Amino acid sequence: MSEIMTIYPWTCFHRKVDVNKSPCAHVLCLIFFQVHGILRRSSSFNTGRIEHLYQNPQTHTEGNMKLHYGDLTDSTCLVKIINQVKPTEIYNLGAQSHVKISFELAEYTANVDGVGTLRLLDAIKTCGLTNSVKFYQASTSELYGKVQEIPQKETTPFYPRSPYGAAKLYAYWIVVNFREAYNMFAVNGILFNHESPRRGSNFVTRKISRSVAKIHLGQLESFSLGNLDSKRDWGHAKDYVEAMWLMLQQEEPEDFVIATGEVHSVREFVEKAFRHVGKTIVWEGEDEREVGRCQETGVVHVKVDPKYFRPTEVDYLQGDSTKAYQKLSWKPKVTFEELVKEMVDADVELMKKNPNA
């Protein structure tokens, strides 16, 4: 059995399941791998998004899922774990991944997202596995930042607009450097926004779905957002993880843009989420004074708060995944509307069980 290692938050496990009922983590179960995940030490449990795997005998009881304590800021532990596991594939999904927070934690973001990738690549080299390991780096559409062309593809110039984007830019180029310097099978997946019900609660899509669920259940009256007019290319994480795996199954390592090609605003996400629970949002006011009011009840459910604005905004991201379609035979399956509905439905069920979740 091959060994696969994913860096926190790790996202795959062993054997086949119904991916229509499972989030992004379950796509890689189509391959018969043993999965090793790196987990950061915390004083509280931080395995909430993989709890369901512990209940699955195919992933946990049978020993196909193993966790190791480690950290992308600790090169010694990375060398130790990689040398012990000797994986065939490594997926580096670890990062301080919140763009707005990266302005406040700029040095930490650079350390984890940028230099952390170097530490991993160097650990592979130190362990003498450059010819046997396939390495996937979770790159990001935030590399494009102040976009230089629309849509963005593999040849579009980068222009990051945040410490997160700048750190990921270093990671992108160090992957390219190791690929060319040491003939390593290392690739960047330039993934545009990919969401699911397991998205962190402080990301805008999950904040919307959680808040709409609470409002629908009478647990909340209103919530605040930042720039309502930011436009993003949103897809479902399970589709994108499939693309990640496909990149490592190619004969030669190449970088790919993964996106739906469709663009929707934060405002539109809000409208569709509310529409799914039977509410119509109408917008009143301008700029910081704008509110979203329920047409049926007259209650204000959405407000704008400047504290959620970024110092430098990324206004428009739209990916062109033509190369992935041609070379990987990949295309997204879940529509934007289906994604919004799935996230809202999941949070309605969650808040019914535990309003404080």
C-alpha positions as CSV (number, residue, x, y, z in Angstrom):
1,M,0.0,0.0,0.0
2,S,1.3,3.5,-0.9
3,E,1.8,6.1,1.7
4,I,0.3,9.5,1.2
5,M,1.0,12.5,3.5
6,T,-1.0,15.6,3.8
7,I,0.0,18.7,5.8
8,Y,-2.6,20.2,8.1
9,P,-5.4,20.7,7.4
10,W,-5.1,17.2,5.9
11,T,-7.8,16.2,3.5
12,C,-8.0,12.6,2.3
13,F,-8.4,9.0,3.4
14,H,-8.7,5.4,2.2
15,R,-11.3,3.6,0.1
16,K,-14.4,4.6,-1.8
17,V,-17.3,6.6,-0.5
18,D,-20.3,8.4,-1.9
19,V,-18.6,11.8,-2.7
20,N,-22.0,13.4,-3.2
21,K,-22.6,13.0,0.5
22,S,-19.1,13.9,1.5
23,P,-17.0,17.1,1.5
24,C,-13.6,17.8,-0.1
25,A,-11.7,15.4,2.0
26,H,-13.4,12.4,0.6
27,V,-12.4,12.8,-3.0
28,L,-9.0,11.2,-2.6
29,C,-10.6,8.1,-1.1
30,L,-10.9,6.8,-4.7
31,I,-7.2,5.8,-4.4
32,F,-6.0,3.0,-2.1
33,F,-3.6,4.9,0.1
34,Q,-2.6,5.0,3.7
35,V,-2.9,8.6,4.8
36,H,-0.6,10.4,7.3
37,G,-1.6,13.8,8.5
38,I,0.5,16.4,10.3
39,L,-1.4,18.0,13.2
40,R,-0.4,21.1,15.1
41,R,-0.3,20.7,18.9
42,S,-3.0,22.6,20.7
43,S,-4.3,22.9,24.2
44,S,-7.8,22.2,22.9
45,F,-9.0,19.6,20.3
46,N,-8.5,20.9,16.8
47,T,-9.7,17.8,14.8
48,G,-13.3,19.0,14.4
49,R,-13.3,18.9,10.6
50,I,-12.1,15.3,10.6
51,E,-14.3,13.9,13.4
52,H,-16.4,12.0,10.9
53,L,-13.4,10.0,9.8
54,Y,-12.9,8.6,13.3
55,Q,-16.4,7.0,13.0
56,N,-15.6,5.3,9.7
57,P,-14.0,1.9,10.2
58,Q,-12.5,2.0,6.8
59,T,-10.4,5.1,7.6
60,H,-9.7,4.8,11.3
61,T,-10.3,1.4,12.8
62,E,-8.4,-0.3,10.0
63,G,-5.4,1.9,10.5
64,N,-5.5,3.7,7.2
65,M,-5.4,7.1,8.8
66,K,-2.5,8.2,11.0
67,L,-1.8,11.6,12.6
68,H,1.6,13.0,13.6
69,Y,2.2,16.0,15.7
70,G,4.2,18.5,13.8
71,D,4.4,22.1,12.5
72,L,5.5,23.9,9.3
73,T,7.7,26.2,11.4
74,D,9.8,23.2,12.7
75,S,12.1,21.8,10.1
76,T,13.4,19.1,12.4
77,C,10.0,17.5,12.9
78,L,9.3,17.6,9.2
79,V,12.5,15.7,8.4
80,K,11.7,13.2,11.2
81,I,8.1,12.5,10.0
82,I,9.0,12.3,6.3
83,N,11.9,10.0,7.0
84,Q,9.6,7.8,9.1
85,V,6.7,7.7,6.7
86,K,8.6,7.8,3.4
87,P,5.5,9.0,1.5
88,T,4.9,8.6,-2.2
89,E,2.8,11.8,-2.4
90,I,2.8,14.9,-0.2
91,Y,0.0,17.5,-0.3
92,N,1.0,20.7,1.4
93,L,-2.4,22.3,2.4
94,G,-1.0,23.9,5.6
95,A,-1.1,27.7,5.9
96,Q,-2.3,30.7,7.8
97,S,-4.9,31.1,5.1
98,H,-7.1,34.0,6.2
99,V,-6.2,36.9,3.9
100,K,-7.5,39.7,6.2
101,I,-5.7,38.2,9.3
102,S,-2.5,38.0,7.3
103,F,-2.2,41.8,7.5
104,E,-2.1,41.5,11.3
105,L,0.0,38.3,11.4
106,A,2.3,39.2,8.5
107,E,5.5,37.7,9.8
108,Y,3.8,34.5,11.0
109,T,2.1,34.1,7.6
110,A,5.4,34.5,5.8
111,N,7.0,31.9,8.2
112,V,4.3,29.3,7.7
113,D,3.0,29.9,4.2
114,G,6.3,30.8,2.5
115,V,9.3,29.4,4.4
116,G,7.2,26.5,5.6
117,T,7.0,25.3,2.0
118,L,10.7,25.6,1.7
119,R,11.2,23.5,4.9
120,L,9.0,20.8,3.5
121,L,10.9,20.7,0.2
122,D,14.2,20.8,1.9
123,A,13.1,17.9,4.2
124,I,12.3,15.8,1.1
125,K,15.7,16.5,-0.2
126,T,17.4,15.8,3.1
127,C,15.6,12.4,3.3
128,G,16.9,11.5,-0.1
129,L,13.4,11.3,-1.6
130,T,13.5,13.8,-4.4
131,N,13.2,11.1,-7.0
132,S,10.3,9.2,-5.4
133,V,8.0,11.8,-3.8
134,K,5.4,13.7,-5.7
135,F,4.7,17.1,-4.1
136,Y,1.6,19.2,-4.3
137,Q,1.7,22.8,-3.2
138,A,-1.7,24.5,-2.5
139,S,-1.2,27.8,-4.3
140,T,-3.9,30.4,-4.6
141,S,-5.7,32.9,-6.8
142,E,-4.6,35.6,-4.4
143,L,-1.3,35.5,-6.3
144,Y,-3.1,37.5,-9.0
145,G,-4.4,40.2,-6.6
146,K,-4.5,43.4,-8.6
147,V,-5.4,41.4,-11.7
148,Q,-3.3,42.1,-14.9
149,E,-5.7,40.3,-17.2
150,I,-9.2,38.7,-17.2
151,P,-9.6,35.8,-16.8
152,Q,-6.4,34.7,-15.1
153,K,-4.5,31.7,-16.3
154,E,-1.2,30.0,-15.8
155,T,0.7,32.7,-17.8
156,T,-1.0,35.7,-16.1
157,P,1.5,38.0,-14.3
158,F,1.2,37.8,-10.5
159,Y,0.5,40.9,-8.4
160,P,-0.4,39.9,-4.8
161,R,-2.2,42.4,-2.6
162,S,-1.7,40.9,0.9
163,P,1.0,39.4,3.1
164,Y,-0.8,36.1,2.5
165,G,-0.5,36.5,-1.3
166,A,3.1,37.6,-1.0
167,A,4.0,34.6,1.1
168,K,2.2,32.2,-1.3
169,L,4.2,33.9,-4.1
170,Y,7.4,32.8,-2.5
171,A,6.1,29.3,-2.0
172,Y,5.0,29.2,-5.7
173,W,8.5,30.1,-6.9
174,I,10.4,27.9,-4.5
175,V,8.4,24.9,-5.8
176,V,9.3,25.8,-9.3
177,N,13.0,26.2,-8.2
178,F,13.1,22.8,-6.6
179,R,11.4,21.2,-9.6
180,E,14.0,22.7,-12.0
181,A,17.1,22.4,-9.7
182,Y,16.5,18.8,-8.4
183,N,14.2,17.4,-11.0
184,M,11.6,16.9,-8.3
185,F,8.0,16.1,-9.2
186,A,6.6,19.3,-7.6
187,V,3.5,21.2,-8.8
188,N,1.5,24.3,-7.8
189,G,-2.2,24.1,-8.0
190,I,-3.4,27.7,-8.4
191,L,-6.8,27.1,-6.9
192,F,-9.5,29.8,-7.0
193,N,-11.9,30.0,-4.0
194,H,-13.1,26.5,-3.0
195,E,-15.8,26.2,-0.4
196,S,-17.7,23.5,1.5
197,P,-19.7,23.1,4.8
198,R,-16.3,22.5,6.5
199,R,-15.0,26.0,5.6
200,G,-13.7,27.9,8.7
201,S,-16.4,30.0,10.3
202,N,-14.4,33.3,9.9
203,F,-14.3,33.0,6.1
204,V,-16.9,35.1,4.4
205,T,-18.9,32.2,2.7
206,R,-19.2,30.2,5.9
207,K,-20.0,33.4,7.9
208,I,-22.9,34.0,5.5
209,S,-24.2,30.4,5.6
210,R,-23.9,30.2,9.4
211,S,-25.6,33.5,9.9
212,V,-28.4,32.8,7.4
213,A,-29.0,29.5,9.2
214,K,-29.2,31.2,12.6
215,I,-31.5,33.9,11.3
216,H,-33.7,31.3,9.7
217,L,-34.0,29.5,13.0
218,G,-34.6,32.7,15.0
219,Q,-31.3,32.5,16.8
220,L,-29.9,35.7,15.3
221,E,-31.2,39.0,13.8
222,S,-28.3,40.4,11.8
223,F,-24.7,40.1,10.9
224,S,-21.9,42.3,9.4
225,L,-19.8,42.0,6.4
226,G,-17.1,44.0,4.6
227,N,-16.9,44.6,0.9
228,L,-20.1,43.3,-0.6
229,D,-19.0,44.0,-4.2
230,S,-15.8,41.7,-4.1
231,K,-16.2,39.2,-6.9
232,R,-14.8,35.7,-6.7
233,D,-14.7,32.5,-8.7
234,W,-16.3,30.1,-6.2
235,G,-16.3,26.3,-6.6
236,H,-16.8,23.3,-4.4
237,A,-13.8,21.9,-2.5
238,K,-14.5,18.3,-3.4
239,D,-14.2,19.1,-7.1
240,Y,-10.9,20.9,-6.5
241,V,-9.3,18.1,-4.5
242,E,-10.0,15.8,-7.3
243,A,-8.0,18.2,-9.5
244,M,-5.2,18.2,-6.9
245,W,-4.8,14.4,-7.1
246,L,-5.0,14.4,-10.9
247,M,-2.0,16.8,-11.1
248,L,0.2,14.2,-9.3
249,Q,-0.9,11.4,-11.6
250,Q,0.6,13.1,-14.7
251,E,3.8,12.0,-16.4
252,E,5.5,15.4,-16.0
253,P,5.0,18.0,-13.3
254,E,3.1,21.1,-14.3
255,D,1.3,24.0,-12.6
256,F,-2.4,24.4,-13.2
257,V,-5.1,26.9,-12.6
258,I,-8.3,25.3,-11.1
259,A,-11.5,27.4,-11.3
260,T,-15.1,27.4,-12.5
261,G,-14.7,30.4,-14.8
262,E,-17.8,31.9,-13.2
263,V,-17.8,35.1,-11.1
264,H,-20.2,36.0,-8.3
265,S,-20.1,38.8,-5.7
266,V,-20.3,38.5,-2.0
267,R,-23.6,40.4,-2.3
268,E,-24.9,37.6,-4.7
269,F,-23.8,34.9,-2.2
270,V,-25.9,36.6,0.5
271,E,-28.9,36.9,-1.7
272,K,-28.9,33.3,-2.8
273,A,-28.3,32.1,0.7
274,F,-31.3,34.0,2.0
275,R,-33.4,33.0,-0.9
276,H,-32.8,29.4,-0.1
277,V,-34.5,29.9,3.3
278,G,-37.4,31.9,1.8
279,K,-36.2,35.4,2.3
280,T,-35.6,38.2,-0.2
281,I,-32.9,40.7,0.6
282,V,-33.2,44.2,-0.7
283,W,-30.3,46.7,-0.4
284,E,-30.6,50.2,1.0
285,G,-28.1,52.9,1.5
286,E,-24.5,53.3,0.2
287,D,-21.0,52.4,1.1
288,E,-20.6,51.9,4.9
289,R,-24.3,52.7,5.5
290,E,-25.6,50.0,3.2
291,V,-27.9,47.4,4.7
292,G,-29.7,44.3,3.5
293,R,-33.3,44.3,4.5
294,C,-35.7,41.4,4.4
295,Q,-38.5,42.3,1.9
296,E,-41.0,40.0,3.6
297,T,-40.5,41.3,7.2
298,G,-38.7,44.6,6.9
299,V,-36.0,43.4,9.3
300,V,-32.4,44.4,8.6
301,H,-30.4,41.2,8.5
302,V,-27.1,42.4,6.8
303,K,-24.9,45.4,7.7
304,V,-21.6,46.7,6.5
305,D,-18.7,47.1,8.9
306,P,-15.5,48.8,7.7
307,K,-13.4,46.7,10.1
308,Y,-13.8,43.8,7.7
309,F,-12.3,45.7,4.8
310,R,-8.8,44.8,3.7
311,P,-6.1,47.5,3.6
312,T,-5.6,46.6,-0.1
313,E,-8.6,45.0,-1.7
314,V,-8.7,42.3,-4.4
315,D,-11.8,43.2,-6.3
316,Y,-12.2,40.6,-9.1
317,L,-10.9,37.1,-9.6
318,Q,-11.9,34.8,-12.4
319,G,-9.9,31.7,-13.4
320,D,-9.4,30.1,-16.8
321,S,-8.9,26.4,-16.3
322,T,-8.7,25.5,-20.0
323,K,-5.3,23.8,-19.4
324,A,-6.7,21.6,-16.7
325,Y,-9.6,20.6,-18.9
326,Q,-7.3,19.8,-21.8
327,K,-4.6,18.0,-19.9
328,L,-6.3,16.6,-16.8
329,S,-9.8,16.1,-18.3
330,W,-11.0,18.1,-15.3
331,K,-14.0,20.4,-15.0
332,P,-16.1,21.4,-12.0
333,K,-19.4,19.5,-11.3
334,V,-21.0,21.5,-8.5
335,T,-22.7,24.7,-9.5
336,F,-22.5,27.9,-7.5
337,E,-26.2,27.7,-6.5
338,E,-25.7,24.0,-5.4
339,L,-22.7,25.1,-3.3
340,V,-24.7,27.8,-1.5
341,K,-27.6,25.6,-0.9
342,E,-25.4,22.8,0.5
343,M,-23.6,25.1,2.9
344,V,-26.8,26.7,4.2
345,D,-28.5,23.3,4.6
346,A,-25.5,22.0,6.5
347,D,-25.5,25.0,8.8
348,V,-29.2,24.8,9.4
349,E,-28.8,21.2,10.6
350,L,-25.8,22.2,12.7
351,M,-27.5,25.1,14.4
352,K,-30.6,22.9,15.2
353,K,-28.4,20.5,17.1
354,N,-26.1,23.1,18.7
355,P,-27.0,26.8,18.4
356,N,-23.6,27.7,19.9
357,A,-21.6,25.7,17.3
